[in-house]
Structures are given as C-alpha cells and as structure tokens.
Amino acid sequence: MRWAHALGFITYDSGSDTFFLSPLGQQYINTPASAGINSVLEDALLSYPPAVRVLRLLAAHTHLTKFEIGRQFGFVGENGFTSLPQDLLVRDLQREPSAAIRSQMLSNSDGTSDKYARMISGWLEQVGWVEIVAKVVSVTVAGQPYSYEIPHVLTSIVRRVQIQHFAFDPFYQGVRVLPVSLV
C-alpha cells in the first residue's frame, strides 16, 4: 500500500478513509506484462524524490550500506528521522560471539531513515536498477579497528538510468519534466 501511494498509483480520500486507483495506477495496470519493466513504473520511481536521491547517492559512491544511504537521505535534522551510527554497529557485530544475535542485530538495528533507504533500495532492485551485494565495512572506534561483512543491505548501480521524468520543482507551480542523468 505504501509503495502504491508513494508512487501515485493510488490516492487517498480522507473523507471516506479509502484509497482509490489513480489515473496513473490505471495506466500502470493496463500496461501489458509482456512489455518487461513497465515504463510507467520507471517514470513513477523517477518522480519520487527519495528514489532519485538513492540513485544519485549510488551513482556517486556505487556501493553503500543502508546506514550510509540513510545518513545522507534527506531527512537529516527533521524530527523522527534517524540513522544508526554504522561504526558502532560494526564494532558490536564483530564483538558478538552468537550468530543468532548478530543476525538479529542486522535485522533490527536501523533508524527511520535507514529503513526508508532499505525499502526504496528494494523497490529499485525489483526493477533491475540496483543489486543487493555484501560489503566488508571497516571502522575505527575509540582507536580500535573493527571489520564486519554486512550482507543483503548494500546496493550498487547495475544499469545506468537516463530517463526524462517528472520531478517536483519548488520554484514551479506543479510538476514538470526534468532530465535525469546518473551516468
């Protein structure tokens, strides 16, 4: 539901507390599945500023954890959006002898911004724009070096995205087409 609403495929009517299929949603479901990755879906993703932010971060750095993305995600300084310090997690993961507890730490240790980074990276993976790969993260905490391979939460650009898309421009009334180049 969050995905469809964020990308504009459904609209919310607060009077009836009901979601409705939007014209864009209707266009999306009417596109044949045989067309491969749906261009309506690609345009919707590229009109969603947080998705574009993740793609731009990955274009600049190629291989980031959800914490590295979350720290730069655009919610910094806003109440309620947090990013877990990755260096402390890496230290605690290396110190923890139990594999079960390390697994829980990886699954449950993230701030709000980190969760959004992970969620949006998952959407981008589903359309083939990024892939999930492991990364060894090395940090120094209180003068001590720590290192841990963080699986399943890291992304790098698989194919470059060059699509004209709709984007919000605060100096323009409404939405207009802007070029995106992530090469």
C-alpha positions, -999 to +999 in steps of 0.1 A: +000+000+000+028+024+010+046+017-023+015+023-045+006+055-026+042+069-027+044+064-064+010+079-071-008+047-083-035+052-056-050+083-040-064+086-005-098+102+003-097+113+039-135+118+039-142+082+034-109+069+047-105+050+014-078+045-013-088+047-050-069+038-081-054+069-097-052+076-134-015+067-132-024+035-114-049+026-141-023+033-168+002+010-149-022-019-146-032-016-183+004-019-195+009-055-208+032-076-186+050-088-217+065-053-221+091-062-195+099-035-169+069-012-171+079+023-183+050+037-162+067+022-132+101+035-141+087+070-146+068+068-113+100+058-095+119+086-111+092+111-100+097+100-064+124+123-049+137+097-023+142+071-050+161+097-071+182+106-040+191+069-035+201+066-072+222+097-070+240+086-039+247+052-055+259+069-087+284+090-067+296+062-044+285+029-061+284+007-030+267+019+001+250+003+032+215+013+043+232+033+071+255+052+046+224+060+025+202+068+055+227+092+069+225+113+037+189+105+028+174+140+031+156+136+064+187+148+084+177+172+112+139+165+109+122+152+140+115+115+139+141+105+112+172+089+125+201+069+111+221+045+132+258+051+136+273+023+114+306+023+132+290+013+165+270-015+148+302-029+131+320-028+164+292-046+182+288-072+154+325-081+155+324-084+192+292-106+194+300-143+195+265-156+188+255-158+151+218-157+160+222-124+179+244-109+151+216-118+127+190-101+149+213-071+152+215-068+114+177-071+110+166-049+139+193-022+141+183+007+120+168+042+123+138+055+104+159+069+076+178+036+073+145+017+070+134+040+042+167+036+024+164-002+027+127-001+014+135+021-015+166+001-024+143-029-025+120-012-050+150-002-072+163-038-071+129-051-083+131-030-114+168-040-120+184-007-113+204-018-083+216-051-069+220-063-033+255-074-025+276-079+006+303-054+017+330-056+043+329-024+064+360-014+084+358+012+111+378+026+140+360+031+173+380+045+203+413+038+185+404+001+179+399-013+144+367-033+136+356-050+105+324-070+095+308-082+063+273-068+061+251-089+038+219-082+019+216-045+027+241-030+002+234-017-033+253-007-064+241+005-097+236-023-122+224-003-152+226+034-157+193+052-157+188+080-183+151+088-185+132+120-188+110+121-157+085+142-138+100+159-108+088+183-082+104+218-085+096+242-056+100+272-078+075+260-104+037+256-097+031+218-101+052+192-118+074+195-149+097+172-169+133+174-159+162+153-173+180+128-151+214+116-159+230+092-135+259+082-157 
